[in-house]
Amino acid sequence: MSTVRPDRWSHFFHLYTQIVEDCPLVMTAGKGASIEKVTVHFEPAKQQVEDEMLYKMTWTVTDKNGLTGDIFIINGFSATQH
C-alpha cells in the first residue's frame, strides 16, 4: 500500500475545508488593502460518482465596503485508497 496519494492535495483540501469552514480569516488592513475577510464553505456533492468523493469549496470574500463575492472550485478524489 502506498503512503502517497496521487490525489493528496484534493484530499487535503477536503479535510482542511471541513476544519476551517465558516471561520472568517480576518486580515489586518495594510496600506491599500481592500479585503476585510474571507470565509470558506464546504459542500459535499449531492450525488457521488462511483468511488469518487466530490465536493465544492467556496471562498466568500468581503471587502472594506461590505460587498461580497464568491470564488469556488469543484474537486474530488478517490474514496478508495489503492
N, C-alpha and C positions, 0 to 999 in steps of 0.2 A: 504494500500500500504506500502510495506517495504522500509525503508530508507537504508538498507544494501543489496547490490547486492551480490549474491554468486560468481559472476564473476568480482568483483570490481577491482582486480589487472589487469586483462586483459583489462578492460575498461579504467582504469587509464593509462596504458602504451599506449593505442591507442591515448588518448588525449595528453599525455606528449610528445610522439614521434613527433606529428604534431607541437608542440610548439618549440622543440629543433632541429628539422630536419635541417640538413646541417649547423649547428652551431658547429664548431670544439670545443671539450673540450680539451683545451691545458693544458698540465701538465708541471709543473716546474720539471726539471730533478733533482732527488736526486742521491745519490750515487748508482751506478749500474743500474739506470733506463734506460730502452731501448725503452720505448714507448714515442713518441713525441706528438701524438694527436689521438683522437677518434672522428669520425663523425657518427652521427646517421641518418639513412634514413628511411622514412615511405613509404610504398606502399600498397594501398588497393588492395584486391583481384580483379582480372579481372572479376570474376564471383562469386556472393554471393550465399549462400546456404540457402534457406528458410528464417528464421528470424535471421540468424547468420551474424554478421559483422566480416568478415575475413580480416586479414591484415598481412603484413610481416614487421618486424623490422630488419634492418641490421646495425651492427656496423662495420665501416671500421677503422681498426687500422693501424696507420702509425708509423714505428719505426724510430730511430735516423738516419738510413741509407737511409730513403726514401722508404723502402719496405712496401707494404700494404697487408693486409689480411682481409677477411670478416668473421664475425660471424653473423648468422641470426636465427630468430625464426619465425614461422608462428603461429599466435594466432587468437583467435576470442572470441566473447561474444554475448550474446543475444541482438538483436537490439530492442526488445520489453521488457519493464520493466513489471514485474509481481507485 
